[in-house]
Amino acid sequence: MAAHTFVALDYAVLISFLVLSAGIGVYFAWHDRRGNSNRQFLTANRQLNWLPVSMSMMASFLSAASVLGVPAEVFVRGSTFWYGSISTTLAILMAAFIFMPMYYKMDITSINEYLEKRFSSRAIRKIGSILFIVHTGGIKAVVWTDVVQVILIYVAYIMVIASGLHHLGGFGAMWQIAGDGGRLIFNNFSLSPYETYTTWTMVFSWTITWMGMYCANQTQAQRYASIGSLRGARIALMLNIPGTILNVSMAVLSGLTLYAVYGNCDPRLTGDIRKADQLMPYIVQDMLHNYPGLSGLLATAVYSSSLSTLSSGYNALAAVTWEDFMRPWIKSSEATALRITKLTAASYGLVSIAVAFLVGTMESIVQAASSLSGALCGPMVAVFVLGFLFPCCKKKGAIVGTLVSIIISGWMALGSILYPRKPYALPTTTAGCSHFNETITSGSYESPPWPSGIYQLYHISFMWVAFVGFVVDLIVSLAVSLAFGCGDNNGT
């Protein structure tokens, strides 16, 4: 592919979006400057409508991992990722009918307040807070900014799919090529823990991951609390089911389209790009460079996917930090509390820039997101599940189980980063490249081999990390609770 760069209109589109996002925040800051309080900043005083909040929930997890990473994973490993739509549905249903009603009725700013009341322990509350802060990396401005961003993200998917199908000659041609290339995988029931994606990893482990996003997540809890009624909050959640299914489906279709276009002339093998994560921007520049502004629009969608996740996360991080760590020790007015909360949110933004450099050492964006967050997501979900569904679980059990779970899942995640396995991918080739004289084939249809020694732990698919942490936490917590007897929480 000839090199194509941004033109003036591309920069104009990107800058206009960034100005729009900043403008929304400035508008609400100015509009609500009088009578604004810390509660208003964090939960909008339960004055928001369920429709924009529902879109904001979806946008919070339409991250760069989904816009760039999921299509790349489908290109490399096939369409098994689509089963993620089942896990998201299960997680949302549990959130709507089990977890969210409790948070809403308790009228709490930090969901870790629930842990303190359930287990009669500030220690378990602080553990939950730390898990969220490490896991996550003015709510009204965040919600309305997310509405704009979710629209742009779907536009990006449509651009890629439409341009690819036009090039290939229609949906049927794309589907045929993807099938011939082994990318249509909807029946992988392998029990090997070393295969990256199977039906089991997507349904079981991915459900835990999505429960971490919808059932035990401060970001979403603040959205529940920003709606005027419990019924409205449940409607907002239920609308996320078709929304997330659409998101996963469009990401998978984008990945299949990428393979149909480039599977026989892989730009990674020709040296045009370095990683599969770069395929989404590549196809837009390759096929739509004659339409100024579209490359800028895709860049805008990628930035917006990051901003929608980060803006929500920083607001939630600030809420947890203030409520669980600062408020008990700092006696201040509402105005001072508001300033501290805003400064805290900004500080987390600076820290996340440094953490982002870790992603560059990993095989893919999805691996980075799943490995690092999964080590904490499993224990975080488990402690809330124990509180909600297991009355016999007591304070000591919850603390010991969560700490053991963090150690084991963290060990797995860290080991997979320090001792990475050989990348496994389905085949691609350069046989169809008209501009490339050498034929190179990469990848294999064979399953990854079983490792030996300690690598049996380190080379388990990163998709299982959250599930392992969840199960270990449940088993250890319940065992310790039963060992000390199911008395009251005081002392046990």
Secondary structure as UniProt FT lines:
FT   HELIX           8..31
FT   HELIX           38..43
FT   HELIX           44..46
FT   HELIX           50..60
FT   HELIX           65..69
FT   HELIX           70..77
FT   HELIX           79..83
FT   HELIX           84..94
FT   HELIX           95..99
FT   HELIX           100..106
FT   HELIX           112..119
FT   HELIX           122..136
FT   HELIX           139..168
FT   HELIX           171..180
FT   TURN            181..182
FT   TURN            193..194
FT   HELIX           199..200
FT   HELIX           201..205
FT   HELIX           206..214
FT   HELIX           218..225
FT   HELIX           230..238
FT   HELIX           240..262
FT   TURN            263..264
FT   HELIX           267..270
FT   HELIX           276..278
FT   HELIX           279..287
FT   TURN            289..290
FT   TURN            292..293
FT   HELIX           294..321
FT   HELIX           322..326
FT   TURN            327..329
FT   HELIX           334..356
FT   HELIX           357..361
FT   HELIX           365..389
FT   TURN            391..392
FT   HELIX           395..418
FT   STRAND          428..429
FT   TURN            431..432
FT   TURN            434..435
FT   STRAND          441..442
FT   TURN            453..454
FT   HELIX           455..458
FT   HELIX           462..464
FT   HELIX           465..483
FT   TURN            490..491
//
